[in-house]
Amino acid sequence: METSLYLPIVLIVGGIIFLILFFHYVPFFLWLSAKVSGVNISLIQLFLMRIRNVPPYIIVPGMIEAHETVLDLVCRLLLEKKTKFALFAILYVEDHYYCQ
């Protein structure tokens, strides 16, 4: 009789812990705001950013602002790089360059 009482409590607590871990490693609401803004980024890319210690909460708003101002040269790959080459590529690459 006691085990049937503890099972729902354990499932609820386990579900809450799972949701907390899921939303920590997969920034779902950040992905949702990007999709609503028209930015093409996947949940897997956001998850991999989090694993590589690249802050998606800085990259994605930059992508949204770039999309709103019609800057086609800026993409996720260039924003993730922390080199002078990335800045050079953003500023001086011609219009035929695009990110996939």
KEKE-3310 file (N, C-alpha, C; in steps of 0.2 Angstrom, whole numbers, plus 5000, padded with zeros to 4 digits):
npx = (5004:5010:5020:5012:5008:5020:5025:5019:5023:5037:5038:5033:5043:5054:5051:5051:5064:5070:5064:5070:5084:5083:5079:5089:5101:5096:5091:5076:5066:5074:5077:5064:5061:5070:5065:5053:5057:5062:5075:5086:5089:5094:5088:5097:5109:5109:5110:5123:5130:5129:5136:5149:5153:5149:5141:5124:5114:5120:5124:5112:5103:5111:5111:5097:5096:5104:5097:5085:5090:5094:5106:5115:5127:5131:5132:5129:5141:5151:5149:5152:5165:5180:5190:5201:5199:5186:5179:5185:5179:5166:5165:5172:5168:5161:5145:5141:5144:5138:5130:5128)
npy = (4994:5006:5008:5011:5024:5031:5031:5040:5052:5051:5050:5062:5071:5066:5070:5084:5086:5082:5091:5103:5100:5098:5110:5118:5113:5113:5127:5130:5141:5151:5146:5146:5160:5164:5157:5163:5175:5173:5168:5155:5142:5127:5117:5107:5114:5124:5116:5110:5122:5125:5114:5116:5127:5140:5154:5154:5163:5175:5174:5171:5182:5191:5186:5187:5201:5204:5198:5206:5218:5215:5209:5199:5193:5189:5175:5160:5153:5162:5171:5163:5161:5168:5176:5187:5185:5182:5194:5201:5194:5196:5210:5212:5203:5199:5201:5188:5179:5167:5160:5143)
npz = (5000:5004:4994:4982:4985:4985:4972:4962:4968:4967:4953:4949:4955:4948:4935:4936:4939:4927:4917:4922:4919:4906:4900:4904:4897:4884:4876:4874:4874:4869:4856:4851:4851:4841:4830:4828:4825:4813:4811:4806:4815:4823:4837:4840:4836:4846:4857:4855:4856:4869:4875:4870:4877:4871:4872:4870:4872:4869:4856:4849:4850:4843:4831:4828:4828:4817:4807:4807:4803:4790:4787:4779:4779:4792:4802:4811:4812:4810:4821:4832:4831:4838:4833:4824:4810:4809:4811:4800:4790:4791:4789:4776:4766:4750:4743:4738:4747:4759:4773:4778)
capx = (5000:5014:5023:5008:5008:5026:5027:5017:5028:5044:5038:5033:5049:5059:5049:5053:5071:5071:5063:5075:5090:5082:5079:5096:5105:5092:5087:5070:5063:5078:5075:5057:5061:5073:5061:5047:5060:5064:5082:5086:5094:5090:5089:5103:5114:5109:5113:5130:5133:5130:5141:5155:5153:5148:5135:5119:5110:5123:5124:5105:5100:5115:5108:5090:5097:5107:5092:5081:5093:5095:5114:5115:5134:5132:5129:5131:5148:5155:5148:5155:5173:5183:5196:5201:5197:5178:5177:5187:5175:5159:5166:5174:5166:5156:5138:5139:5145:5132:5131:5123)
capy = (5000:5012:5009:5014:5031:5035:5030:5046:5057:5050:5051:5070:5074:5065:5074:5091:5087:5081:5097:5108:5098:5099:5117:5121:5111:5115:5133:5130:5147:5155:5144:5148:5167:5164:5154:5168:5181:5171:5165:5148:5139:5121:5115:5104:5118:5127:5112:5110:5128:5125:5109:5119:5133:5146:5157:5155:5169:5181:5173:5171:5189:5194:5183:5190:5208:5204:5196:5211:5223:5212:5208:5192:5191:5187:5169:5157:5151:5168:5174:5159:5162:5173:5178:5193:5183:5182:5201:5202:5190:5200:5217:5213:5198:5202:5199:5182:5174:5166:5154:5137)
capz = (5000:5004:4987:4977:4987:4984:4965:4959:4970:4963:4945:4948:4956:4943:4929:4937:4938:4920:4914:4923:4916:4898:4899:4905:4891:4877:4877:4870:4873:4865:4850:4849:4849:4835:4825:4827:4822:4806:4811:4804:4819:4826:4844:4841:4836:4852:4862:4854:4858:4876:4877:4868:4881:4868:4875:4865:4874:4866:4849:4845:4849:4838:4824:4827:4826:4810:4803:4807:4799:4784:4787:4777:4780:4798:4803:4818:4812:4811:4828:4837:4831:4842:4830:4819:4804:4809:4810:4794:4785:4792:4786:4770:4761:4746:4744:4736:4752:4763:4778:4777)
cpx = (5004:5018:5019:5007:5014:5028:5025:5021:5035:5044:5037:5039:5054:5057:5051:5060:5073:5070:5068:5082:5089:5082:5085:5101:5102:5088:5081:5067:5067:5077:5069:5057:5065:5069:5055:5050:5062:5071:5082:5091:5090:5092:5095:5109:5115:5112:5120:5134:5134:5135:5148:5157:5153:5141:5129:5114:5114:5123:5117:5103:5104:5112:5101:5091:5100:5101:5087:5084:5096:5103:5114:5122:5135:5129:5132:5138:5153:5155:5151:5162:5175:5190:5195:5198:5189:5176:5179:5182:5168:5160:5168:5172:5161:5149:5136:5141:5139:5134:5126:5122)
cpy = (5006:5013:5012:5022:5035:5035:5037:5052:5057:5051:5059:5073:5072:5069:5081:5091:5086:5087:5102:5106:5100:5106:5121:5119:5113:5121:5134:5137:5152:5153:5146:5156:5168:5162:5160:5174:5179:5168:5158:5145:5133:5121:5111:5108:5122:5123:5111:5116:5128:5120:5112:5125:5140:5148:5158:5161:5175:5180:5173:5178:5193:5192:5186:5198:5209:5202:5202:5217:5221:5212:5201:5189:5188:5180:5166:5156:5157:5171:5169:5159:5168:5176:5184:5191:5183:5189:5203:5200:5194:5206:5217:5208:5201:5199:5192:5177:5173:5160:5149:5134)
cpz = (5000:4997:4982:4979:4985:4976:4962:4961:4967:4956:4944:4949:4951:4936:4930:4936:4931:4916:4915:4920:4908:4897:4900:4899:4884:4878:4872:4869:4869:4857:4847:4847:4843:4829:4823:4824:4814:4805:4810:4809:4822:4834:4845:4841:4843:4858:4862:4856:4866:4878:4875:4872:4877:4870:4870:4866:4872:4859:4846:4845:4844:4831:4823:4825:4819:4805:4802:4803:4792:4783:4785:4778:4787:4799:4809:4818:4813:4818:4833:4837:4835:4839:4826:4812:4803:4808:4803:4789:4785:4788:4779:4764:4757:4747:4742:4741:4757:4767:4777:4784)
residu = (MET:GLU:THR:SER:LEU:TYR:LEU:PRO:ILE:VAL:LEU:ILE:VAL:GLY:GLY:ILE:ILE:PHE:LEU:ILE:LEU:PHE:PHE:HIS:TYR:VAL:PRO:PHE:PHE:LEU:TRP:LEU:SER:ALA:LYS:VAL:SER:GLY:VAL:ASN:ILE:SER:LEU:ILE:GLN:LEU:PHE:LEU:MET:ARG:ILE:ARG:ASN:VAL:PRO:PRO:TYR:ILE:ILE:VAL:PRO:GLY:MET:ILE:GLU:ALA:HIS:GLU:THR:VAL:LEU:ASP:LEU:VAL:CYS:ARG:LEU:LEU:LEU:GLU:LYS:LYS:THR:LYS:PHE:ALA:LEU:PHE:ALA:ILE:LEU:TYR:VAL:GLU:ASP:HIS:TYR:TYR:CYS:GLN)
# end
